[in-house]
Amino acid sequence: MDNPTPNITIPVDLTNPGQFFACCGLLELADRLWPGAEGWFDGRMFCILTEDHSKSLAELLDETRSLRFEVGDEPDAEGGADEADEKGPSIEPIRLLWKNQRPAIQLDWWSDKSIKPWAGSMKERVILRAMFDAIDPTKYKAPFSDLKRVQYQSPKLQKNGKLKKPAKKEPFYFDPRRGNKSHPLDCGFSPDKHHMEAECCPALEALCFIGLQRARPAPTGIANQSKYTVWPMISATDPGIPANLVGAVTCGFVAVPGSSTFIFDNYFRTDQRKHKTFSQAKPERSNHV
């Protein structure tokens, strides 16, 4: 590539694991849409350079919002029991299609319970559909700051033949900004018992769900604790890494000079010890050099 200036940039908080893995998801989708895309972190910005410099973040967000499930794009309402999750049910992969019906990506990473924050009664297909639909491409300047109450329109009919009213939809809880307001010890009362509808960032939730397919964090040896590595620009002529290297770099298997490693917990956010959330990350004491 002749021009190292990125044509896609996005503000990112590197201590927010949800935002970091959402950036990895953006690069994953960019590369699948526009082969040859590269990405890197520059301070508080994530940068993507595509071979066609006319490509934009607004276009990428619009393509993400338009993703469809290969089978059953209108999933049933949530159901099932938390107990089934503890027994380790079989994972049903989610196969996504672009709006032109071409295959986009297959997702099945959540068999790794050390980084799976939602419980068995929360159906990932319903959550992901709701998050996709709530993405607003016009918020491309700071999509991770687009916080809103997300609702889901069930395709099921009521007995009178009318569609059910839209209901609030809980996120995956990848975002520490949402998770640290969910436990009674954090806010002094139980938000669930008061039927409070907190805001979440649908772009972050959906893109993090996609990013974790390849960009898996590394275990630290402590239960439910993981770490991820943030890589900088490599060189002026070849600034970023391709999507197929993100997994190896994120988990620290491949070292990039100047990288930094962050540690986060996937901790229980309710007294039932079934629902979790990602914590804010802290820099690891010894970083890559």
N, C-alpha and C positions, 0 to 999 in steps of 0.2 A: 504494500500500500504506500502511495506517495504522500498522502496527507495524513499526519498523525492527529489532527484536530478531531475530537469526537463529534459526531452529529447527533448523538443522544446523550443527555446528561440528566441526572436525577439526584436531588439532595438526599443524604442518607446519614442516619445516626449509627455509627459503627458499633455502639454498645447495645443496640437493639437487635437481637438475633433475628427477629421477624423481618426487619428491614434488610438485613444482610442477605438472608436466604431468598427474599423477594427479588433482590438485585440479581442473584444467581438465576432465578426463574426468568427474569427479563432477558438475560443473556441467552438462556436456553431457547426461549421462544424466538428471539431475534435471529439466532443462528439457524433455526429450523425454517423460518420464513425467508431469510436472506443469508444463505450459506456463506461462511467466511467472516461472520461478525466476531469481533474481539471485544473484551471488556477488561477494565481495571478500575481501581479506586484512587482518587486524587483528593486527598484531604477529606472533606465532608461531601464529596460528590462521587457518584458512580458514573463511569463513562463507557459508552459503547460506540465503536467505530464499525460501520458497515461499508462494504465495497461501493454500494450506491449511496452517496452522501445525501441524497434527497430524502432518505427514510427518516421518520421522526418518532418521538416518543408517543405523540398523540395517535399516530397510525398503529403503533405497537399495542397501545392500550385498547384501541378499538378492535383490533384483531383478537386480543385476549378476551374482551367482553363478549365477542361473537363466537367463542369456542363452544362446541356442542358435543354431547356424549354420543359415541358411536351407536350405542343401544340404550333406549330408554332415556331420552333427553329430558323428559318430564318425570322425574323420580317421584315415587309415592311419598306420602308424609312419613315422618319419623316413626319408628317403632322399634321393637326388640327390647331386650333386657340387658342391664349392665352386667349381670352375672355371666352372660354369654361371652362378653369381652374378656372376662377374667380367665375363661377356659381356653381362650385362644382360637376364635373362629377362623375359618378359611377367608383369605383376602380375595375380594372380588375386584380385579383391576379395573380402573377407569380408563377407557380409551377415548381420547378427544380428537375431534375433527375441526379443521378450519372451516370458515363459512363457505368456502368453495368445495367442501366435502372431502378435501384431501386429508389423509391421516396427519395428525399433529404430534401427539405424544401419548404414551401409555404410562399410567401411574399406579404403583403398588407398594410404595415404600413404607406404609404405616404398620407393617408387621413388626417393625422395630419399636417396641413399646417404650423404650428409654427416651424417645423424642416425640412420641404421640401424645398430645395433650388432651384430646377429647375422649369421652367415655363411650361405651358400646351403645348406649341409647341415643347418642348423637350420630346421625347418619351422614357420612362424609359426602355422599352424592348430593343430598339436599343442601348442605351447607355450601358446597362448592358452586352449585347452580345459583344460589342466592347471591353469593359474593361476586360471581361473574356478572350477573344482571345489574348489580349496583355500581359497577365500575363506571366512572365518568371520565371519558377521554379529554374533556375540556379542562380537567384539572392537571394537565401534564406538567405544569411548572413545579408542582409539589404533590404528587399523587399519594405519598405516604402521610400527608397531613389532611387528606380528605376524609374526615371522620363523620360518620352519619349513623342513624338508626337503620338497620337493614331489615327489610320485610320480605317474606316469601309468599308468592301466590301459588297455592296448591292447585294442581290441575283437577283435583277431585271435586265432584258436584255434591251439593247438599241435597236433602230429600226433596226440596222444592224445585230442583233443577238448576239452581243458581250456583255459581262458583263460591267456594268458601272465601271468607274475608282474608285478606293478607294478614299474616301473623309475623311477629318479630322473629328474627332468626339469630341465634347465638353464633359467634364466629368459632374458629378453631382454637383461639387463644394462643396464637403465635406472638402477639404484640404485648410486651410488658406494660404498656400504657393502659391497656384494658385489664390485664390480669391483676395488677396491684390494687384495683378498686373492687375486686370481686369477693375477697374473703372478709368475714365479719370483723376480724382483728385489724384489718386495714382501714375500714371506714366506720367502725363502731356499731354497725348493725348489719343485718343480712339483706343485701339488695334483692335476692330472689324472693324472700317472703313479702317484700313490699312491692313486688312486680315492677321493679324499676327497669327501664329500657336504656341501657348504657350504649354509647356510640362505639363503633369500631371502624377500621379502615378496610373496606372490601378489596381494594387493589393489593394491599399488603397481604391479606389473608389468602387470596387466590394465588398470587405469585409465589408466596412462600411455600404453599402446598405443592406447586409445580417445581420450585427450585430444589426442594428436599429430595426429589427423585434421584438427582445426580450429586448434588452438593451436600453430602452427608457429613455431619460433624463427627469428630473423633471422641471416643470415650476418654475420661480422665482417670478411671479406676474407682471413682466414687459413684455410688448409685444415683441414677437420674441426673448426672452432671456430664456435660459435654463441652467441647471447645471447637472453635472454628478459626481459620487463618484468613486474614485480609491481605490481599496482594496489591502492590502499587504498580505504577507504570514501569514497564521493563526497560524500554529504551525509546528514544525519540522517533526512530524509524519503524520500530515494531513494538508499539506501546502496550498492547494487551495480550491476554491469553484466549485461545478459542474455548468454546463451550466444552469440548471433550477433555479438556485438562482441568476444568473447574473442580471436579470431584477429588482428584489427586492433590490439588493445591489446598483446597478447603480443609481437608483432614490432615494436612501437614506431611503427606507422603512425598510430595515434590516441593522442595524449598525454593522460594523466590526471594532474592536479596531485598531487604527492606520491609519484609512482611511483618505483621503483628498478629498475635494470637489472643483470642478472647474466650473467657470461660463463662458458661451460664448454666442455670439449673432448670429442669423441668419439674417444678414443684407442685404439690397439691394445693389447690386454691379453695377447696371446700372441706368441711369436717368429715364428709363421707369418704374421703380419700379415693375418689374415683376420677374427679375432674382436675386437670392440671393446667399449668400455664408456663410459658417461657419467662424466666426472670431477666432483669437487666444484666448485661454481661459486664465482666470486669477484665481488664488486661491481664494476661498471664505475666508473671514476673520475668521470665526469661523469654524474650522474643527472638525471632529469626534475625540473622544479621546478613 
